[in-house]
Structures are given as C-alpha cells and as structure tokens.
C-alpha cells in the first residue's frame, strides 16, 4: 500500500520516514510487531481523516475499531477529496477529477474519493438517475460550498 501510494520509493526505504512523519505530526510512534514469519507495521493516523457515512459496511471495509470511528462527522478530508471539492465548483467529469488527483483506477477512485463525498452530501451527480452515464458530471452542493468557505475563512487551504 505504501509503495503504491508513493509514500515509500522501495521496500523498507520508508520506515525511518514513517517514524519521522509520525513524530512531526504529533502522532503515536508506529509499532513494528512480529507475527510468525511476518512483520506488521501499525501506523496511527489523526483521529478522523475522512467522511464516513453511517454505514457498518464501510466500517468493516476500512477495518477501523468501533471506538475510533466517528460517523457522519468530518474533522478533516483527505487532500485529494479537498482538491475534488474545489474542482467541483464547476461541473466536472470523473475523468477530469481522476487526472487532477493523478488516479488511474476508476473503481478505487469512486470508492475512496467520490463515494465518501457523495454520501456526505458535499458533491452531487448532475444525472443522478444514470450514475454510469458517460455524460455524468459532479458538482458542489451547498454543504460542499459551506465546507470550502469555512476552510478558506479559517485559513486552511
């Protein structure tokens, strides 16, 4: 996962960087746990990094312990989600949004970026009856505009 998201450049080169980043962000130190013939890295994240809809299925997919999940609230969006919100001030196709975030896998993009924003009501489809339409575009909702206004007002860009 870290290699594919370009957090590390090659296997084992990012371990020191993970520890430095955690320290710089004031997060707990990552743990390295030996499990049989394998090694497990436990990297702690900020309390909430994305919008989570009221859905047990999403919680199960993300494998987040129940006590760490805050559903229906948002403390911070992922960087790519904020970029998508800003781009959706004008109607925008999924292809343009994927280019913006440098993503190539459409289904992963939908699952990780678009769906949480749609479920939280920050963006909407221009053709909701036909979600798979080649002419489908996405636009900011009033809730999304309010979020961006609040972020701009607080100086968080």
C-alpha positions, 0 to 999 in steps of 0.5 A, spaced: 500 500 500 505 504 501 509 503 495 503 504 491 501 510 494 508 513 493 509 514 500 515 509 500 520 509 493 522 501 495 521 496 500 523 498 507 526 505 504 520 508 508 520 506 515 525 511 518 520 516 514 514 513 517 517 514 524 519 521 522 512 523 519 509 520 525 513 524 530 512 531 526 505 530 526 504 529 533 502 522 532 503 515 536 510 512 534 508 506 529 509 499 532 513 494 528 510 487 531 512 480 529 507 475 527 510 468 525 514 469 519 511 476 518 512 483 520 506 488 521 507 495 521 501 499 525 501 506 523 496 511 527 493 516 523 489 523 526 483 521 529 478 522 523 481 523 516 475 522 512 467 522 511 464 516 513 457 515 512 453 511 517 454 505 514 457 498 518 459 496 511 464 501 510 466 500 517 468 493 516 471 495 509 476 500 512 477 495 518 477 501 523 475 499 531 468 501 533 471 506 538 475 510 533 470 511 528 466 517 528 460 517 523 457 522 519 462 527 522 468 530 518 474 533 522 478 533 516 478 530 508 483 527 505 487 532 500 485 529 494 477 529 496 479 537 498 482 538 491 475 534 488 471 539 492 474 545 489 474 542 482 467 541 483 465 548 483 464 547 476 461 541 473 466 536 472 467 529 469 470 523 473 475 523 468 477 530 469 477 529 477 481 522 476 487 526 472 487 532 477 488 527 483 493 523 478 488 516 479 488 511 474 483 506 477 476 508 476 473 503 481 478 505 487 477 512 485 469 512 486 470 508 492 475 512 496 474 519 493 467 520 490 463 515 494 465 518 501 463 525 498 457 523 495 454 520 501 456 526 505 452 530 501 458 535 499 458 533 491 452 531 487 451 527 480 448 532 475 444 525 472 443 522 478 438 517 475 444 514 470 450 514 475 454 510 469 452 515 464 458 517 460 455 524 460 455 524 468 458 530 471 459 532 479 458 538 482 458 542 489 452 542 493 451 547 498 454 543 504 460 542 499 460 550 498 459 551 506 465 546 507 470 550 502 468 557 505 469 555 512 476 552 510 478 558 506 475 563 512 479 559 517 485 559 513 486 552 511 487 551 504 
